[in-house]
Amino acid sequence: MLKITTSKRIAARAGDVWRVLEDFGSFYRVNPLLECSPVVNGVTRGIGAERECKFYDGSMIRERITAVRAGESMEIAITASSLPIRDGRVVIAVVHEDAEHSRVTFDATITLKFGVLGRLLGLVMRPVLTSQFNLVLRGIATYLATGKTVGPRTALLAI
């Protein structure tokens, strides 16, 4: 089991960050690794909303919102994946810091496939996933600063 926590201060109001996160099917706009993230069950916001995140490399992860504290945090379950991820849980929290800044935290618990081999794979995947979460945080900051969807060729803001 992998436990990963990463947090960044973003030059954006907490409410603005929250509006981006709660638009569940539009997550590709802030994640430079995603080609698309369509909602797959007709529920676009809140508990029960499901999306399928399709990465530019052809892999995918299916996610479902399992808990929400409006304006504060969202818990997302990983329910399917073409990656070596069996399941997982990611809590995204947004905290107001001042009039122009907020702190966004990703707190993930991920179980890998392949038993003992998966645990060894975790040694490689931990830094990769941490780096990817940090890219998403930079993507959120860039999207909120520019209003433009980020992608694999977007110059992301340093935060």
VENVEN-V912660 format. One record per residue. N is the residue number from 1. RES is the residue in one small letter. PHI is phi in whole degrees, 0 to 359 (NA if undefined). PSI is psi in radians with two decimals (999 if undefined). OMEGA is omega as a letter, one per 20 degrees, with the letter a starting at -180 (none if undefined). Layout:
BEGIN
n:res:phi:psi:omega
N:RES:PHI:PSI:OMEGA
N:RES:PHI:PSI:OMEGA
END
This chain:
BEGIN
n:res:phi:psi:omega
1:m:NA:2.32:r
2:l:258:2.36:r
3:k:241:2.16:a
4:i:227:2.26:r
5:t:230:2.28:r
6:t:218:2.52:a
7:s:214:2.45:r
8:k:219:2.58:r
9:r:274:2.25:a
10:i:241:2.42:r
11:a:280:1.24:r
12:a:200:2.60:r
13:r:293:2.56:a
14:a:303:-0.70:r
15:g:298:-0.64:r
16:d:291:-0.73:r
17:v:298:-0.78:a
18:w:300:-0.74:r
19:r:300:-0.64:r
20:v:293:-0.79:a
21:l:292:-0.65:a
22:e:284:-0.27:r
23:d:279:1.31:a
24:f:303:-0.70:a
25:g:281:-0.13:a
26:s:255:0.32:a
27:f:300:-0.47:r
28:y:302:-0.42:a
29:r:294:-0.44:a
30:v:247:-0.11:a
31:n:252:1.89:a
32:p:292:-0.13:r
33:l:268:-0.24:a
34:l:262:2.35:r
35:e:280:-0.72:r
36:c:199:2.87:a
37:s:212:1.01:a
38:p:292:2.54:r
39:v:291:2.39:a
40:v:248:-0.08:a
41:n:234:0.18:r
42:g:85:-0.20:r
43:v:265:1.98:a
44:t:267:-0.33:a
45:r:215:2.67:r
46:g:79:-3.05:a
47:i:303:2.32:r
48:g:97:-0.28:r
49:a:296:2.38:r
50:e:233:2.46:r
51:r:225:2.77:r
52:e:242:1.92:a
53:c:275:2.05:a
54:k:253:2.09:a
55:f:273:2.73:r
56:y:299:-0.44:a
57:d:278:0.04:r
58:g:96:-0.18:r
59:s:279:2.93:r
60:m:212:2.73:r
61:i:224:2.36:r
62:r:256:2.35:a
63:e:229:2.64:r
64:r:225:2.36:r
65:i:285:2.20:a
66:t:248:-0.29:r
67:a:202:2.57:r
68:v:218:2.33:r
69:r:244:1.72:a
70:a:313:2.23:r
71:g:78:-0.06:a
72:e:237:-0.93:a
73:s:204:2.78:r
74:m:219:2.30:r
75:e:255:2.27:a
76:i:237:2.25:r
77:a:264:2.37:r
78:i:273:2.03:a
79:t:254:-0.33:r
80:a:201:2.69:a
81:s:197:2.49:r
82:s:274:-0.16:r
83:l:278:3.00:r
84:p:283:0.69:r
85:i:253:2.10:r
86:r:283:-0.85:r
87:d:195:3.06:r
88:g:181:3.07:r
89:r:218:2.31:r
90:v:233:2.20:r
91:v:254:2.18:r
92:i:251:2.11:a
93:a:243:2.49:r
94:v:236:2.20:a
95:v:234:2.26:r
96:h:293:2.23:r
97:e:254:-0.79:r
98:d:202:-2.99:a
99:a:301:-0.46:a
100:e:237:0.09:a
101:h:223:2.65:r
102:s:219:2.87:r
103:r:246:2.24:r
104:v:245:2.27:a
105:t:235:2.33:r
106:f:253:2.15:r
107:d:237:1.86:a
108:a:244:2.48:r
109:t:233:2.05:a
110:i:232:2.31:r
111:t:256:2.21:a
112:l:270:2.73:r
113:k:284:2.99:r
114:f:80:0.37:r
115:g:54:-2.18:a
116:v:299:-0.73:r
117:l:299:-0.67:r
118:g:297:-0.65:r
119:r:295:-0.66:r
120:l:292:-0.71:r
121:l:299:-0.53:r
122:g:301:-0.52:r
123:l:297:-0.58:r
124:v:274:-0.69:a
125:m:287:-0.51:a
126:r:304:-0.92:r
127:p:293:-0.54:r
128:v:294:-0.85:r
129:l:294:-0.67:r
130:t:300:-0.78:r
131:s:298:-0.69:r
132:q:293:-0.72:r
133:f:299:-0.71:r
134:n:295:-0.63:r
135:l:298:-0.71:r
136:v:296:-0.73:r
137:l:299:-0.74:r
138:r:293:-0.61:r
139:g:295:-0.72:r
140:i:299:-0.83:a
141:a:298:-0.74:a
142:t:293:-0.79:r
143:y:300:-0.78:a
144:l:291:-0.50:r
145:a:281:-0.56:a
146:t:251:-0.42:a
147:g:76:0.14:a
148:k:250:2.44:r
149:t:302:2.36:r
150:v:272:2.74:r
151:g:210:-3.04:a
152:p:295:-0.34:a
153:r:254:0.10:a
154:t:286:2.33:r
155:a:282:1.89:a
156:l:278:2.56:r
157:l:296:2.47:r
158:a:278:2.26:r
159:i:228:999:none
END
